[in-house]
Every structure is written in C-alpha cells, then in structure tokens.
Amino acid sequence: MAYVKKELQGAIEKAKTTLVENKLLNETKQRMRYSFAMSTDSPDVIANSLAAYVANR
C-alpha cells in the first residue's frame, strides 16, 4: 500500500508542475464533450442530466 501511495503522490506532484501537451488536452476535452453528448440517448437520461443543473440553480 505504501508503494501505491508513493506512486500516486509522485504522479500528483508531476501533474502540478508539468504541462500537458496541447494535442492531448484537446483530444481529452473533445472525448469528454462527445461522450456526454452520445450518452444522452433517451429522455430519461436527458431528464436526469438536466435535473442536476436545475437543482443547483
């Protein structure tokens, strides 16, 4: 467990100081955007997604 914790902390520290390549960042953003759009394939899913935003409003 100590090894895993050490590796995770190292990865977090690296993420704080190292910039992500623009190509990777853009691909990730695009994947997240379109995966959400593709998951809204039924009225029930759309209603559940909107409910979270309406509740916060």
C-alpha positions in Angstrom: 0.0 0.0 0.0 2.9 2.4 0.8 4.2 1.9 -2.8 0.9 2.8 -4.4 0.5 5.8 -2.2 4.1 7.0 -3.1 3.4 6.5 -6.8 0.1 8.4 -6.6 1.7 11.3 -4.8 4.5 11.4 -7.3 2.0 11.5 -10.2 0.1 14.3 -8.5 3.3 16.3 -8.0 4.3 15.8 -11.6 0.8 16.9 -12.8 1.2 20.1 -10.7 4.5 21.1 -12.4 4.4 19.6 -15.9 2.2 21.0 -18.7 0.1 18.7 -20.7 0.6 18.7 -24.5 -2.0 20.7 -26.3 -2.9 17.8 -28.6 -3.6 15.5 -25.6 -5.5 18.2 -23.8 -7.7 18.9 -26.8 -8.3 15.2 -27.5 -9.4 14.7 -23.9 -11.7 17.7 -23.9 -13.3 16.5 -27.2 -13.7 13.0 -25.9 -15.4 14.2 -22.7 -17.7 16.6 -24.7 -18.8 14.0 -27.2 -19.1 11.1 -24.7 -21.6 13.2 -22.8 -23.5 14.1 -26.0 -23.6 10.4 -27.1 -24.8 9.3 -23.6 -27.9 11.4 -23.9 -29.8 8.9 -26.0 -33.1 8.7 -24.1 -35.5 11.1 -22.5 -34.8 9.6 -19.1 -31.0 10.2 -19.3 -31.6 13.8 -20.5 -34.0 14.5 -17.7 -31.6 13.1 -15.1 -28.7 15.2 -16.5 -30.8 18.4 -16.5 -32.1 17.8 -13.0 -28.7 18.2 -11.5 -28.3 21.6 -13.2 -31.8 22.7 -12.3 -31.3 21.7 -8.7 -28.2 23.8 -8.4 -29.9 26.8 -9.9 
